[in-house]
Amino acid sequence: MYLSVIGQGYVGLVTAVCLAGLGHRVTAQDTSEERILALQNGLCPLMEPDLAARLASAPVRKQLTFVHQGGLPEDADVHFICVGTPWASAGLDHGPVAAVLSDLFAMAARRGRPVLAAIRSTVDVLAVESILENLKRQYPAARVVLVQNPEFLREASAIQDFLNPPFIIAGSYTGEEGVDRVLEAFQPIPGSRFRTTARGAAMLKLACNAFHATKVAFANEVAHACDWAGIPAEEVFDMFIQDHSLNCSEKYLRPGFAFGGSCLPKDLRALIGLLERTGTGALLLRGVLASNDGVIEQMCGRIVAAGVSRPALLGLTFKTGTADLRDSPYLRLAQQLVDQCLSLRIFDPDLGRETLPRTLADSPRVHLCVSPQEALAGADSIILAKLPAGLQEELQQRREQGHPVFDLERRLVPVPSDRSTTAA
């Protein structure tokens, strides 16, 4: 098939590279001339395991072409829309999606033949339906067949998630039209296929991420109760996740720090917004957001109460293996600590100083270090978000010697329990 992928962020670039790797001919477009130039020169602008290697491979290079804005191929079998829909004060920002749909309607009117497109971006499907109605009035002769085709990619494991998805979903905005053609693009990939409506597909994506966010918040609240009761939370959850028939799976369901990133907070808020429009108030899901905020605020309070003044913060981006700072809970914690007049020595192997928010980059209380050793050298305590290679034994020793170590993700060996809980 000949495919078009519009938008070269995490979702778009992974989609383009993987579809090209499956043997499709792919034209990938983005509005950023700088990003397209880098990709044309073989440079991967994103930190994502295996992405740069696949991008540089001969089979992918042969099948994949990068073009700047305005280069939509009119003869593509499917146009995959992967542009950003960031959270704004009033909800998801559908401006980029609307702009692409407008271009596709203009193309359909110009060529006099139907155009098939699939939205992989997270959207409020009712807002998209409204955009479609306006475009149909503007281009009465144009015919755009639109399908909702949500992705289930996690940063730092996006390639494997694409090639081994839990399922592949496609839902049409007009009956079942276009669904089979969209699913055909994923033909070599294993897993179940589900055909539904556009509303069903969009709701499934929101429901999945809202559930993942809820699991993180649930695990953290139970862990807080375990800590208060003097029970190792790791011990409780090692047993909890053994029940695969009732307690689902171990993904996300572990005690740690707050959730963050570009998906869970945004999609959770989107579902809350949808529920509020129904008048139900979304009390449970609002509580998940409040619980997540509380994890960050409680940790800030613990650190300040410990009387430390120069913590080393190991880790700032929202997860290991990505440079993404969007909605990072560690970044929020860092800002709260700076606001409390603590001086931070930050090391993160995934981060460059140019990506720091200005409030931190310009602060005299923030020192960005080039190694974990530099961060630890001038610190009176350690805030552990990511565990740099080779440091576990040293950090374990420091904690046992009474050095303040705030292990956000419980990465160090837990304190031994009086009880044995090995499986029989």
KOLPATOR-20006 format. One record per residue (C-alpha): x, y, z; residue in one letter; chain; residue number from 1. Coordinates in pm, whole numbers, plus 50000, padded with zeros to 5 digits. Each point is the difference from the previous one (the first is absolute). Layout:
BEGIN
     x     y     z resn chain resi
     X     Y     Z    A     A  NUM
...
# end
This chain:
BEGIN
     x     y     z resn chain resi
 50000 50000 50000    M     A    1
 50099 50364 49957    Y     A    2
 49949 50179 50332    L     A    3
 50027 50358 50121    S     A    4
 50085 50080 50363    V     A    5
 49932 50359 50105    I     A    6
 50185 50122 50309    G     A    7
 50342 49874 50107    Q     A    8
 49983 50005 50378    G     A    9
 50020 49680 50207    Y     A   10
 49688 49845 49852    V     A   11
 50056 50114 49642    G     A   12
 50369 49913 49967    L     A   13
 49960 49658 50162    V     A   14
 49697 49935 49777    T     A   15
 50186 50108 49685    A     A   16
 50314 49799 50077    V     A   17
 49811 49685 50099    C     A   18
 49764 50012 49701    L     A   19
 50300 50043 49770    A     A   20
 50164 49706 50176    G     A   21
 49694 49792 49916    L     A   22
 50069 50065 49631    G     A   23
 49758 50287 49932    H     A   24
 50110 50304 49803    R     A   25
 49964 50292 50241    V     A   26
 50013 50377 49961    T     A   27
 50037 50172 50338    A     A   28
 49921 50369 50043    Q     A   29
 50049 50254 50278    D     A   30
 49957 50378 50038    T     A   31
 50347 50032 50156    S     A   32
 50253 50062 49723    E     A   33
 50284 49942 50248    E     A   34
 49866 49657 50098    R     A   35
 49945 49893 49640    I     A   36
 50351 50114 49901    L     A   37
 50147 49794 50285    A     A   38
 49800 49694 49895    L     A   39
 50098 50043 49636    Q     A   40
 50363 49999 50115    N     A   41
 49949 49676 50191    G     A   42
 49991 50160 50346    L     A   43
 49742 49882 50251    C     A   44
 49859 50298 50195    P     A   45
 49837 49787 50269    L     A   46
 50142 49787 50278    M     A   47
 49828 49665 49962    E     A   48
 50166 49657 50024    P     A   49
 50059 49834 49659    D     A   50
 49847 50292 49809    L     A   51
 50328 50148 49871    A     A   52
 50127 49655 49895    A     A   53
 49681 49922 49809    R     A   54
 49999 50344 49842    L     A   55
 50357 49940 49874    A     A   56
 49930 49649 49869    S     A   57
 50010 49944 49625    A     A   58
 49646 49852 49970    P     A   59
 49845 50299 50177    V     A   60
 50209 50260 49812    R     A   61
 49889 49844 49673    K     A   62
 49630 50025 50088    Q     A   63
 49983 50327 50197    L     A   64
 50004 50359 49871    T     A   65
 49985 50312 50220    F     A   66
 49842 50321 49870    V     A   67
 49927 50342 50148    H     A   68
 49647 50142 50039    Q     A   69
 49807 50019 49675    G     A   70
 50123 49672 49860    G     A   71
 49695 49778 50055    L     A   72
 50003 49727 49734    P     A   73
 49670 49997 49814    E     A   74
 50029 49634 49902    D     A   75
 50055 49858 50351    A     A   76
 49771 49712 50092    D     A   77
 49964 50124 50360    V     A   78
 50104 50323 50172    H     A   79
 50082 49934 50367    F     A   80
 49948 50317 50209    I     A   81
 50246 50003 50291    C     A   82
 50016 50368 50093    V     A   83
 50003 50120 50359    G     A   84
 49685 50077 50197    T     A   85
 50149 50163 50312    P     A   86
 49788 50074 50302    W     A   87
 49878 50359 50012    A     A   88
 49799 50175 50271    S     A   89
 49669 49913 49834    A     A   90
 50089 49647 49886    G     A   91
 50198 49832 49723    L     A   92
 50135 50236 49735    D     A   93
 49859 49868 49671    H     A   94
 50149 50281 49788    G     A   95
 50272 49782 49840    P     A   96
 49748 49724 49922    V     A   97
 49759 50253 49849    A     A   98
 50278 50144 49782    A     A   99
 50091 49657 49860    V     A  100
 49637 49908 49938    L     A  101
 49952 50330 49816    S     A  102
 50296 49913 49773    D     A  103
 49854 49656 49934    L     A  104
 49657 50141 49913    F     A  105
 50164 50247 49762    A     A  106
 50191 49711 49842    M     A  107
 49684 49792 49962    A     A  108
 49820 50293 49837    A     A  109
 50292 50061 49765    R     A  110
 50048 49640 49890    R     A  111
 49629 49913 49980    G     A  112
 50055 49664 50174    R     A  113
 49958 49883 50362    P     A  114
 50291 50036 50244    V     A  115
 50046 49749 50283    L     A  116
 50151 50123 50328    A     A  117
 50050 49849 50346    A     A  118
 50046 50202 50318    I     A  119
 50254 49852 50244    R     A  120
 50012 50315 50214    S     A  121
 49805 50005 50325    T     A  122
 49685 50201 49933    V     A  123
 49664 50100 50137    D     A  124
 49800 49817 49736    V     A  125
 49704 50238 50035    L     A  126
 50228 50292 49919    A     A  127
 50128 49816 49691    V     A  128
 49642 49934 49889    E     A  129
 49935 50375 50026    S     A  130
 50313 50075 49794    I     A  131
 49881 49753 49736    L     A  132
 49658 50160 49975    E     A  133
 50155 50344 49945    N     A  134
 50238 49866 49733    L     A  135
 49717 49820 49820    K     A  136
 49817 50331 49973    R     A  137
 50317 50171 49878    Q     A  138
 50080 49725 49746    Y     A  139
 49661 49854 49900    P     A  140
 50147 49805 49707    A     A  141
 50288 49849 50200    A     A  142
 49987 49653 50147    R     A  143
 50235 49912 50286    V     A  144
 49955 49658 50160    V     A  145
 50124 50033 50358    L     A  146
 50091 49721 50244    V     A  147
 50110 50021 50363    Q     A  148
 50305 49776 50050    N     A  149
 50142 50063 50350    P     A  150
 50352 49896 50095    E     A  151
 50108 49834 50324    F     A  152
 50367 50096 50008    L     A  153
 50205 50065 50311    R     A  154
 50307 50219 49979    E     A  155
 50322 49798 50042    A     A  156
 49826 49686 49868    S     A  157
 49809 50144 49702    A     A  158
 50156 49778 49731    I     A  159
 49918 49679 50184    Q     A  160
 49654 50131 50087    D     A  161
 49934 50075 49630    F     A  162
 50116 49657 49887    L     A  163
 49834 49812 50287    N     A  164
 49682 50194 50084    P     A  165
 49731 49876 50238    P     A  166
 49758 50049 49710    F     A  167
 49949 50216 49692    I     A  168
 49686 50215 49990    I     A  169
 49833 50180 49713    A     A  170
 49670 50183 50011    G     A  171
 49842 50194 49715    S     A  172
 49825 50335 50029    Y     A  173
 49759 49877 49727    T     A  174
 49885 49642 50054    G     A  175
 50280 49748 49935    E     A  176
 50139 50174 49696    E     A  177
 50380 50002 49978    G     A  178
 50058 49779 50304    V     A  179
 50125 49693 49813    D     A  180
 50236 50208 49787    R     A  181
 50154 50159 50311    V     A  182
 50038 49664 50174    L     A  183
 50169 49864 49687    E     A  184
 50298 50229 50070    A     A  185
 50069 49799 50320    F     A  186
 49950 49660 49835    Q     A  187
 50335 49839 50098    P     A  188
 49963 50098 50367    I     A  189
 49855 49734 50235    P     A  190
 49712 50063 50236    G     A  191
 49624 50045 50005    S     A  192
 49823 50247 49771    R     A  193
 49688 50183 50109    F     A  194
 49764 50189 49772    R     A  195
 49783 50256 50172    T     A  196
 49876 50356 49963    T     A  197
 50223 50305 50016    A     A  198
 49848 50083 50337    R     A  199
 50070 49648 50125    G     A  200
 50363 50011 49885    A     A  201
 50067 50342 50152    A     A  202
 49832 49905 50328    M     A  203
 50203 49680 50026    L     A  204
 50324 50200 49984    K     A  205
 49885 50237 50274    L     A  206
 49871 49712 50212    A     A  207
 50330 49808 49976    C     A  208
 50215 50294 50104    N     A  209
 49758 50108 50273    A     A  210
 50020 49645 50139    F     A  211
 50380 49999 49988    H     A  212
 50005 50334 50182    A     A  213
 49757 49861 50258    T     A  214
 50223 49696 50056    K     A  215
 50301 50221 50066    V     A  216
 49804 50214 50247    A     A  217
 49852 49689 50168    F     A  218
 50342 49838 50041    A     A  219
 50142 50319 50149    N     A  220
 49714 50041 50248    E     A  221
 50030 49638 50117    V     A  222
 50378 50045 50025    A     A  223
 49946 50306 50219    H     A  224
 49780 49791 50232    A     A  225
 50263 49724 50002    C     A  226
 50273 50245 50095    D     A  227
 49787 50135 50285    W     A  228
 49935 49647 50125    A     A  229
 50364 49897 49971    G     A  230
 49934 49747 49724    I     A  231
 50228 49990 49691    P     A  232
 49779 50109 49711    A     A  233
 50211 49798 49757    E     A  234
 49915 49686 50196    E     A  235
 49627 50071 49980    V     A  236
 50004 50068 49626    F     A  237
 50227 49707 49919    D     A  238
 49714 49788 50133    M     A  239
 49722 50218 49860    F     A  240
 50113 49968 49638    I     A  241
 50005 49621 50018    Q     A  242
 49622 50005 49959    D     A  243
 49963 50028 49622    H     A  244
 49637 49897 50000    S     A  245
 49864 50280 50222    L     A  246
 50277 50257 50048    N     A  247
 50080 50035 49629    C     A  248
 50373 50024 49928    S     A  249
 50314 50154 50145    E     A  250
 50019 50280 49741    K     A  251
 49976 50334 50182    Y     A  252
 49882 49826 50315    L     A  253
 50300 50057 50224    R     A  254
 50080 50242 50281    P     A  255
 50215 50290 49886    G     A  256
 49971 50368 49929    F     A  257
 49733 50204 49823    A     A  258
 49904 49934 49638    F     A  259
 50078 50254 49731    G     A  260
 50097 50035 49635    G     A  261
 49812 50109 49692    S     A  262
 49719 49740 50014    C     A  263
 49864 49896 50339    L     A  264
 49936 50348 50148    P     A  265
 49862 50140 49675    K     A  266
 49776 49705 49919    D     A  267
 49877 49979 50358    L     A  268
 49905 50370 49990    R     A  269
 49830 49948 49663    A     A  270
 49781 49725 50143    L     A  271
 49924 50213 50306    I     A  272
 49897 50285 49770    G     A  273
 49770 49768 49808    L     A  274
 49840 49873 50321    L     A  275
 49949 50352 50131    E     A  276
 49807 50085 49688    R     A  277
 49760 49720 50094    T     A  278
 49948 50156 50343    G     A  279
 50143 49705 50195    T     A  280
 50299 50188 50140    G     A  281
 50264 49723 49948    A     A  282
 50063 49972 50374    L     A  283
 50213 49685 49979    L     A  284
 50222 50121 49717    L     A  285
 50037 50346 50152    R     A  286
 50111 49820 50313    G     A  287
 50267 49820 49797    V     A  288
 50141 50336 49888    L     A  289
 49983 50134 50355    A     A  290
 50167 49686 50135    S     A  291
 50277 50032 49743    N     A  292
 50056 50366 50090    D     A  293
 50006 49898 50366    G     A  294
 50284 49751 49941    V     A  295
 50219 50285 49873    I     A  296
 49897 50244 50274    E     A  297
 50052 49740 50276    Q     A  298
 50348 49917 49873    M     A  299
 50091 50369 49987    C     A  300
 49880 50032 50359    G     A  301
 50206 49700 50112    R     A  302
 50317 50137 49840    I     A  303
 49953 50348 50146    V     A  304
 49918 49854 50345    A     A  305
 50325 49800 49993    A     A  306
 50189 50328 50025    G     A  307
 50218 49944 49691    V     A  308
 50108 50295 49787    S     A  309
 50202 49863 49704    R     A  310
 49838 49683 49864    P     A  311
 50135 49815 49697    A     A  312
 49704 49920 49773    L     A  313
 50082 49700 49780    L     A  314
 49743 50006 49721    G     A  315
 49776 50275 49863    L     A  316
 49832 49883 49678    T     A  317
 49679 49809 50057    F     A  318
 50149 49652 49945    K     A  319
 50329 49827 49928    T     A  320
 50099 49990 49634    G     A  321
 49823 50316 49889    T     A  322
 50090 50370 49996    A     A  323
 49633 50095 50038    D     A  324
 49925 50247 50280    L     A  325
 49630 50039 49926    R     A  326
 49806 49969 50326    D     A  327
 50301 49837 50167    S     A  328
 49924 49946 50370    P     A  329
 50373 50033 50077    Y     A  330
 50005 50338 49829    L     A  331
 49701 50110 50206    R     A  332
 50174 49881 50316    L     A  333
 50319 50187 49902    A     A  334
 49806 50322 49950    Q     A  335
 49825 49963 50336    Q     A  336
 50333 49942 50175    L     A  337
 50158 50305 49835    V     A  338
 49695 50202 50106    D     A  339
 50076 49880 50356    Q     A  340
 50352 50150 49963    C     A  341
 50188 49671 49970    L     A  342
 50301 49985 49767    S     A  343
 49982 49710 49755    L     A  344
 50286 49813 49835    R     A  345
 49834 49820 49708    I     A  346
 50135 49715 49790    F     A  347
 49800 49825 49729    D     A  348
 50176 49812 49717    P     A  349
 49699 50062 49775    D     A  350
 49995 50379 50043    L     A  351
 50176 50300 49845    G     A  352
 50001 50339 50170    R     A  353
 49830 50162 49702    E     A  354
 49689 49794 50080    T     A  355
 49962 50128 50357    L     A  356
 49706 50235 50061    P     A  357
 50122 50357 50040    R     A  358
 49885 50013 50363    T     A  359
 50260 49734 50078    L     A  360
 50263 50075 49736    A     A  361
 50033 50362 50119    D     A  362
 49984 49921 50371    S     A  363
 50322 50046 50201    P     A  364
 49873 49717 50221    R     A  365
 50022 49744 49718    V     A  366
 50326 49841 49887    H     A  367
 49981 49755 49710    L     A  368
 50276 49740 50038    C     A  369
 50174 49796 49731    V     A  370
 50031 49684 50209    S     A  371
 49835 49842 50305    P     A  372
 50330 50030 50184    Q     A  373
 50003 50377 49949    E     A  374
 49643 50021 50127    A     A  375
 50078 49794 50310    L     A  376
 50328 50178 50077    A     A  377
 49842 50320 50125    G     A  378
 49672 49859 50130    A     A  379
 49876 49944 50354    D     A  380
 49726 49758 49891    S     A  381
 49883 49800 49699    I     A  382
 49666 49997 49820    I     A  383
 49999 49685 49786    L     A  384
 49770 49997 49697    A     A  385
 50227 49814 49758    K     A  386
 50273 49758 50105    L     A  387
 50321 50066 49802    P     A  388
 50197 49691 49907    A     A  389
 50249 49889 50261    G     A  390
 49864 50215 50282    L     A  391
 49760 49759 50172    Q     A  392
 50255 49864 50249    E     A  393
 50131 50345 50093    E     A  394
 49651 50142 50048    L     A  395
 49895 49695 50202    Q     A  396
 50301 50049 50227    Q     A  397
 49929 50370 50045    R     A  398
 49641 49927 50098    R     A  399
 50108 49732 50251    E     A  400
 50249 50249 50149    Q     A  401
 49719 50249 50064    G     A  402
 50063 50230 49705    H     A  403
 49662 50148 49892    P     A  404
 49891 49812 49686    V     A  405
 49649 50062 49868    F     A  406
 49938 49700 49773    D     A  407
 49709 50127 49788    L     A  408
 49955 49687 49789    E     A  409
 50111 49748 50265    R     A  410
 50294 49899 49780    R     A  411
 50229 49900 50285    L     A  412
 49979 49668 50179    V     A  413
 49710 50019 50248    P     A  414
 50058 49977 50373    V     A  415
 49968 49630 50098    P     A  416
 49673 49894 50160    S     A  417
 49957 49783 50312    D     A  418
 49775 49772 49795    R     A  419
 50076 49763 49717    S     A  420
 49766 50028 49704    T     A  421
 50164 49776 49743    T     A  422
 49759 49806 49781    A     A  423
 49929 49647 50109    A     A  424
# end
